[in-house]
Amino acid sequence: MMTQTDVIGQTADYVREAMQGDSSGHDWWHIYRVWQNSLYLAAREGADVTVVQLAALLHDVGDWKFYDGDESVGPRLAREWLERLGVDEGVTGQVCAIIADLSFKGAGVQAARLTLEGQVVQDADRLDAIGAIGIARAFAYGGAKGREMHDPAAAPVMHSSFEQYKNSRGTTINHFHEKLVLLKDRLNTEAARRLAADRHAFMLEFLRRFEAEWDIGRSAADEA
């Protein structure tokens, strides 16, 4: 029978291979950071580390953003993998439920109620979406999806449904306003909120600088 260490190790190897070569900001190193952040938060919040680690490792395998908006792919692939390893159904069910409800689904969409383990993994994932790394990931994703960096004539949209959010083709800068700057106040755990404060402040400063430099460039073009 496989030990917990074996299951975690084989799952990490599986995910590393599956995410190899990704250039959208959802690569293995994103998974690794979420995994490590999850362990940090779990230790401070008293969450089940087996469930947390497996959900963190598997949370982006089958991400709906890369499967035409199909939310069922991620939980299904996670279940197939965990059943292949012979993981207990209680653990498998918890992991799949976390993956199904983890994602941000629009500024105006009520979030699903999560277990403590789900809250920990969601917070770890959201911490990786803000701050310096979050900024880099946002532009990597925008580029991978062929989105404009910024259009001052296009206002951010506070999406009122998941369908509206999934179908959005807004600019990367708008994505900050539609999601990323909202995450700090939507974190679940005190430990995550402490880590988020500085990252959030840095992101706001980046946006301020971006707008200032954009306006200087536009003014110079108008004067030419």
FIFIMI-764846 format. One record per residue (C-alpha): residue number from 1; x, y, z. Coordinates in steps of 0.1 Angstrom, whole numbers, plus 2048, in hexadecimal, padded with zeros to 3 digits. Example, Ala and Ser with C-alpha at 12.3 -4.5 7.8 and 13.67 -1.06 7.14 Angstrom:
2
<loke num="1" px="87B" py="7D3" pz="84E"/>
<loke num="2" px="889" py="7F5" pz="847"/>
This chain:
224
<loke num="1" px="800" py="800" pz="800"/>
<loke num="2" px="80D" py="823" pz="7F7"/>
<loke num="3" px="817" py="83A" pz="813"/>
<loke num="4" px="80D" py="85F" pz="815"/>
<loke num="5" px="830" py="868" pz="80B"/>
<loke num="6" px="82E" py="852" pz="7EC"/>
<loke num="7" px="80C" py="860" pz="7E2"/>
<loke num="8" px="818" py="884" pz="7E5"/>
<loke num="9" px="839" py="87D" pz="7D3"/>
<loke num="10" px="829" py="86B" pz="7B6"/>
<loke num="11" px="80E" py="886" pz="7B3"/>
<loke num="12" px="829" py="8A1" pz="7B2"/>
<loke num="13" px="83B" py="88E" pz="797"/>
<loke num="14" px="81B" py="88A" pz="783"/>
<loke num="15" px="812" py="8AF" pz="785"/>
<loke num="16" px="836" py="8BA" pz="77D"/>
<loke num="17" px="835" py="8A6" pz="75D"/>
<loke num="18" px="811" py="8B1" pz="755"/>
<loke num="19" px="819" py="8D7" pz="759"/>
<loke num="20" px="83B" py="8D6" pz="748"/>
<loke num="21" px="83F" py="8F1" pz="72E"/>
<loke num="22" px="822" py="906" pz="738"/>
<loke num="23" px="828" py="92B" pz="731"/>
<loke num="24" px="807" py="939" pz="73F"/>
<loke num="25" px="811" py="93D" pz="763"/>
<loke num="26" px="801" py="91B" pz="76C"/>
<loke num="27" px="821" py="907" pz="769"/>
<loke num="28" px="831" py="8EF" pz="782"/>
<loke num="29" px="841" py="90B" pz="796"/>
<loke num="30" px="81F" py="91B" pz="79C"/>
<loke num="31" px="813" py="8F9" pz="7A9"/>
<loke num="32" px="833" py="8F5" pz="7BE"/>
<loke num="33" px="82E" py="918" pz="7CE"/>
<loke num="34" px="809" py="911" pz="7D6"/>
<loke num="35" px="813" py="8EF" pz="7E4"/>
<loke num="36" px="82D" py="8FF" pz="7FB"/>
<loke num="37" px="816" py="91C" pz="805"/>
<loke num="38" px="7FB" py="902" pz="80D"/>
<loke num="39" px="812" py="8F0" pz="824"/>
<loke num="40" px="81B" py="911" pz="835"/>
<loke num="41" px="7F7" py="91A" pz="83A"/>
<loke num="42" px="7EC" py="8F7" pz="844"/>
<loke num="43" px="805" py="8F6" pz="860"/>
<loke num="44" px="7F8" py="917" pz="86E"/>
<loke num="45" px="7D3" py="90F" pz="869"/>
<loke num="46" px="7D3" py="8EB" pz="874"/>
<loke num="47" px="7C7" py="8DD" pz="852"/>
<loke num="48" px="7CB" py="8B9" pz="846"/>
<loke num="49" px="7ED" py="8B9" pz="834"/>
<loke num="50" px="7E5" py="89B" pz="81E"/>
<loke num="51" px="7C6" py="8AA" pz="80F"/>
<loke num="52" px="7D6" py="8CC" pz="80D"/>
<loke num="53" px="7F5" py="8BF" pz="7FA"/>
<loke num="54" px="7E1" py="8AA" pz="7E2"/>
<loke num="55" px="7C9" py="8C6" pz="7DA"/>
<loke num="56" px="7E5" py="8DF" pz="7D6"/>
<loke num="57" px="7F8" py="8C9" pz="7BF"/>
<loke num="58" px="7DA" py="8BF" pz="7A9"/>
<loke num="59" px="7C7" py="8E0" pz="7A9"/>
<loke num="60" px="7D1" py="8EC" pz="786"/>
<loke num="61" px="7D2" py="8CA" pz="774"/>
<loke num="62" px="7B4" py="8CE" pz="75E"/>
<loke num="63" px="7AF" py="8F3" pz="766"/>
<loke num="64" px="78F" py="8FE" pz="754"/>
<loke num="65" px="7A1" py="91C" pz="745"/>
<loke num="66" px="7B3" py="903" pz="72E"/>
<loke num="67" px="795" py="8EC" pz="727"/>
<loke num="68" px="77C" py="903" pz="717"/>
<loke num="69" px="76D" py="90D" pz="739"/>
<loke num="70" px="765" py="8E9" pz="743"/>
<loke num="71" px="766" py="8E9" pz="769"/>
<loke num="72" px="762" py="8C3" pz="76B"/>
<loke num="73" px="784" py="8BB" pz="75C"/>
<loke num="74" px="799" py="8C4" pz="77B"/>
<loke num="75" px="786" py="8AF" pz="795"/>
<loke num="76" px="783" py="892" pz="77C"/>
<loke num="77" px="7A8" py="891" pz="774"/>
<loke num="78" px="7B1" py="894" pz="799"/>
<loke num="79" px="799" py="877" pz="7A2"/>
<loke num="80" px="7A7" py="861" pz="786"/>
<loke num="81" px="7CB" py="867" pz="793"/>
<loke num="82" px="7C3" py="861" pz="7B8"/>
<loke num="83" px="7AF" py="842" pz="7B1"/>
<loke num="84" px="7CC" py="835" pz="79C"/>
<loke num="85" px="7E2" py="839" pz="7BC"/>
<loke num="86" px="7C8" py="828" pz="7D2"/>
<loke num="87" px="7C2" py="847" pz="7E7"/>
<loke num="88" px="7A6" py="844" pz="800"/>
<loke num="89" px="784" py="850" pz="7F3"/>
<loke num="90" px="780" py="868" pz="811"/>
<loke num="91" px="7A0" py="87A" pz="807"/>
<loke num="92" px="799" py="878" pz="7E2"/>
<loke num="93" px="776" py="887" pz="7E6"/>
<loke num="94" px="783" py="8A4" pz="7FB"/>
<loke num="95" px="79F" py="8AB" pz="7E2"/>
<loke num="96" px="787" py="8AB" pz="7C4"/>
<loke num="97" px="76E" py="8C1" pz="7D7"/>
<loke num="98" px="789" py="8DB" pz="7DE"/>
<loke num="99" px="794" py="8DB" pz="7BA"/>
<loke num="100" px="770" py="8E0" pz="7AE"/>
<loke num="101" px="76A" py="8FE" pz="7C4"/>
<loke num="102" px="78D" py="90E" pz="7C5"/>
<loke num="103" px="78B" py="927" pz="7A8"/>
<loke num="104" px="782" py="94C" pz="7A9"/>
<loke num="105" px="762" py="94E" pz="794"/>
<loke num="106" px="75C" py="973" pz="791"/>
<loke num="107" px="75B" py="992" pz="7A7"/>
<loke num="108" px="735" py="990" pz="7AB"/>
<loke num="109" px="733" py="96A" pz="7B0"/>
<loke num="110" px="72E" py="95C" pz="7D3"/>
<loke num="111" px="74B" py="945" pz="7DC"/>
<loke num="112" px="744" py="920" pz="7E5"/>
<loke num="113" px="747" py="916" pz="809"/>
<loke num="114" px="768" py="903" pz="80E"/>
<loke num="115" px="776" py="8EC" pz="829"/>
<loke num="116" px="794" py="8F8" pz="83C"/>
<loke num="117" px="7AA" py="8E4" pz="824"/>
<loke num="118" px="799" py="8F5" pz="807"/>
<loke num="119" px="79E" py="917" pz="817"/>
<loke num="120" px="7C3" py="910" pz="81B"/>
<loke num="121" px="7C8" py="905" pz="7F7"/>
<loke num="122" px="7B3" py="922" pz="7E9"/>
<loke num="123" px="7C7" py="93B" pz="7FE"/>
<loke num="124" px="7E8" py="92C" pz="7F2"/>
<loke num="125" px="7DD" py="92E" pz="7CE"/>
<loke num="126" px="7D1" py="952" pz="7D2"/>
<loke num="127" px="7F1" py="95D" pz="7E3"/>
<loke num="128" px="804" py="952" pz="7C3"/>
<loke num="129" px="7EC" py="968" pz="7AF"/>
<loke num="130" px="7F7" py="988" pz="7C0"/>
<loke num="131" px="817" py="99B" pz="7C7"/>
<loke num="132" px="835" py="999" pz="7B0"/>
<loke num="133" px="82F" py="976" pz="7A5"/>
<loke num="134" px="80B" py="97C" pz="7A0"/>
<loke num="135" px="813" py="99A" pz="789"/>
<loke num="136" px="82A" py="985" pz="774"/>
<loke num="137" px="811" py="969" pz="772"/>
<loke num="138" px="7F5" py="980" pz="767"/>
<loke num="139" px="809" py="98D" pz="749"/>
<loke num="140" px="815" py="96A" pz="741"/>
<loke num="141" px="7F1" py="95E" pz="740"/>
<loke num="142" px="7E6" py="97C" pz="72C"/>
<loke num="143" px="801" py="976" pz="712"/>
<loke num="144" px="7F9" py="951" pz="710"/>
<loke num="145" px="7D5" py="959" pz="709"/>
<loke num="146" px="7DC" py="975" pz="6F0"/>
<loke num="147" px="7CD" py="990" pz="705"/>
<loke num="148" px="7D5" py="9B5" pz="703"/>
<loke num="149" px="7EB" py="9C2" pz="71F"/>
<loke num="150" px="7D6" py="9E2" pz="724"/>
<loke num="151" px="7BB" py="9F6" pz="713"/>
<loke num="152" px="7B2" py="A16" pz="725"/>
<loke num="153" px="790" py="A16" pz="713"/>
<loke num="154" px="786" py="9F4" pz="721"/>
<loke num="155" px="778" py="9F6" pz="744"/>
<loke num="156" px="77B" py="9D9" pz="75D"/>
<loke num="157" px="75C" py="9C3" pz="761"/>
<loke num="158" px="751" py="9B6" pz="782"/>
<loke num="159" px="743" py="995" pz="775"/>
<loke num="160" px="722" py="98A" pz="784"/>
<loke num="161" px="723" py="966" pz="779"/>
<loke num="162" px="73D" py="94B" pz="773"/>
<loke num="163" px="733" py="948" pz="74F"/>
<loke num="164" px="739" py="96D" pz="74A"/>
<loke num="165" px="75B" py="96A" pz="75B"/>
<loke num="166" px="765" py="94C" pz="747"/>
<loke num="167" px="75D" py="95C" pz="726"/>
<loke num="168" px="76E" py="97D" pz="72E"/>
<loke num="169" px="78A" py="988" pz="716"/>
<loke num="170" px="794" py="9A7" pz="729"/>
<loke num="171" px="7B7" py="9B6" pz="72B"/>
<loke num="172" px="7D1" py="9AB" pz="744"/>
<loke num="173" px="7D0" py="9CC" pz="757"/>
<loke num="174" px="7AA" py="9C8" pz="75A"/>
<loke num="175" px="7B0" py="9A5" pz="768"/>
<loke num="176" px="7C1" py="9B6" pz="786"/>
<loke num="177" px="7A3" py="9CA" pz="78D"/>
<loke num="178" px="78A" py="9AF" pz="786"/>
<loke num="179" px="79B" py="995" pz="79B"/>
<loke num="180" px="7BE" py="999" pz="7A9"/>
<loke num="181" px="7BA" py="9B8" pz="7BF"/>
<loke num="182" px="79A" py="9A8" pz="7CD"/>
<loke num="183" px="7AC" py="989" pz="7DA"/>
<loke num="184" px="7BB" py="998" pz="7FA"/>
<loke num="185" px="799" py="99D" pz="809"/>
<loke num="186" px="78D" py="97B" pz="7FE"/>
<loke num="187" px="7A7" py="966" pz="810"/>
<loke num="188" px="79B" py="94D" pz="82A"/>
<loke num="189" px="7B7" py="949" pz="843"/>
<loke num="190" px="7C8" py="962" pz="85A"/>
<loke num="191" px="7EA" py="954" pz="850"/>
<loke num="192" px="7E3" py="95B" pz="82B"/>
<loke num="193" px="7D6" py="97E" pz="832"/>
<loke num="194" px="7F7" py="986" pz="844"/>
<loke num="195" px="80B" py="97B" pz="825"/>
<loke num="196" px="7F4" py="98C" pz="80D"/>
<loke num="197" px="7F7" py="9B0" pz="81B"/>
<loke num="198" px="819" py="9B8" pz="80D"/>
<loke num="199" px="812" py="9A6" pz="7EC"/>
<loke num="200" px="7F2" py="9B9" pz="7E7"/>
<loke num="201" px="803" py="9DB" pz="7EF"/>
<loke num="202" px="81E" py="9D3" pz="7D5"/>
<loke num="203" px="804" py="9CB" pz="7BB"/>
<loke num="204" px="7F2" py="9EB" pz="7C1"/>
<loke num="205" px="812" py="9FE" pz="7BE"/>
<loke num="206" px="81A" py="9EC" pz="79D"/>
<loke num="207" px="7F8" py="9F6" pz="78F"/>
<loke num="208" px="7FD" py="A1A" pz="79A"/>
<loke num="209" px="81F" py="A1B" pz="788"/>
<loke num="210" px="811" py="A0A" pz="769"/>
<loke num="211" px="7F5" py="A23" pz="766"/>
<loke num="212" px="80E" py="A40" pz="76C"/>
<loke num="213" px="826" py="A34" pz="751"/>
<loke num="214" px="80A" py="A2C" pz="739"/>
<loke num="215" px="7FD" py="A50" pz="73D"/>
<loke num="216" px="820" py="A5F" pz="737"/>
<loke num="217" px="823" py="A4B" pz="717"/>
<loke num="218" px="801" py="A55" pz="70B"/>
<loke num="219" px="808" py="A7A" pz="713"/>
<loke num="220" px="829" py="A79" pz="701"/>
<loke num="221" px="818" py="A6A" pz="6E2"/>
<loke num="222" px="7FD" py="A84" pz="6E3"/>
<loke num="223" px="817" py="AA0" pz="6E4"/>
<loke num="224" px="82C" py="A91" pz="6C7"/>
